[in-house]
Amino acid sequence: MKVLFVQHDHVSPTGPVGERFRQRGFETEEILVVQQHEFDKPNVTFEFPNADDYDVIVPLGAPWGAWDDACIGNWLTPEIAWIRDAAMSGKPILGICFGGQLLARALGGSVAPAPKNEIGWAAIMSDDESIVSRGPWFQFHYDRWQVPPGAVEIARNPTASQAFTFKNSLAVQFHPELVASGLKGWLDWGGAEKVAEDGQDPEVMMQMTIAEEPAANARTHALVDAFLKHAHLG
């Protein structure tokens, strides 16, 4: 079996999500939408591959808004249509943060700036801990989705909806793929300033992430296992 990871920017490693898919016997492939040299001008054109060539699609996070057609519409609009066709056909999709927002928008929900951002480790309330545990999970988002018609919300917190299922797909608002090395890339590429603007200390956040990593990896592996079971792939 084969899983496709859609990396929207150059600092989106697959982390323990990719690791667990490989442990479960999947061949993994990664595509990068916005190259590093295009980071400041991200409205590039991109041709998405044939979804039929993959058993699972995992669209990852991004520093841009899943609602922002003016900024990234050249590839955002085609990706939404691509995800819609795949999800409606029953193709399993694991949408992570921006990727989950794409799935919400593709299925007729909406995405917009949230009244409050979330940055850092946070617990969530889960209706089905056999799929999504309470965490804590790492958050780094300024937007939120409205759950699309036909989807079932299974987790939330006071700030935003945190997870929903649709057919064989699962969207999560948090970042199960996040480990300390990934956080370093985010902090180095503008994230440190955003963390500081939020009144938090980036170095303390890094130390918390290093300390949390073993338990977080175990939670992520369990999440991937639960997703595969939900999608009838394991």
C-alpha angles and dihedrals in degrees: 000000000000133000126196119211114201108208109192095190136021095256098061107101117179093233118176091347091065090039092056094047089054091048088053090056101262124143106228127213127183130202124190118213103186114035121217093255089053095051095107092046102037100163092104129148118249135177114218117215128245106285090209088072091069137059094208135019122205115189108193134204131291138192091236131078120267085217096051105102090159092060103038106004095126090074102013095067094049091046092052090052091046092051092045092055092046096047094045090052090056096255108155111247125183104197115195120200103304086019090055090049089052089053091050092051093044091055095051101272123116138241125207141153110289123234087240132024125225122220123167139015116336140165120233135201112248127195091195114033089176085075106024122019124210091255130170090246128184115253130195112160142119098190136060138200134234107228108255124238112276094021124113118225109219103171140029145152131204091275104047149344106278108192142006137175129220121179104308094343134097128197122196126185095206131070113254089167093062119118130158094270090053092048090053090058092050092047092048092051100054101297096105091062091049092050091050092047087055089058095254133122112243093205093053089048089053092050090049090051093050090050093046096044101094093050092040091053090053091050091049093050089052090049092053090047091051092048091052090050091049089050092049091244100113 
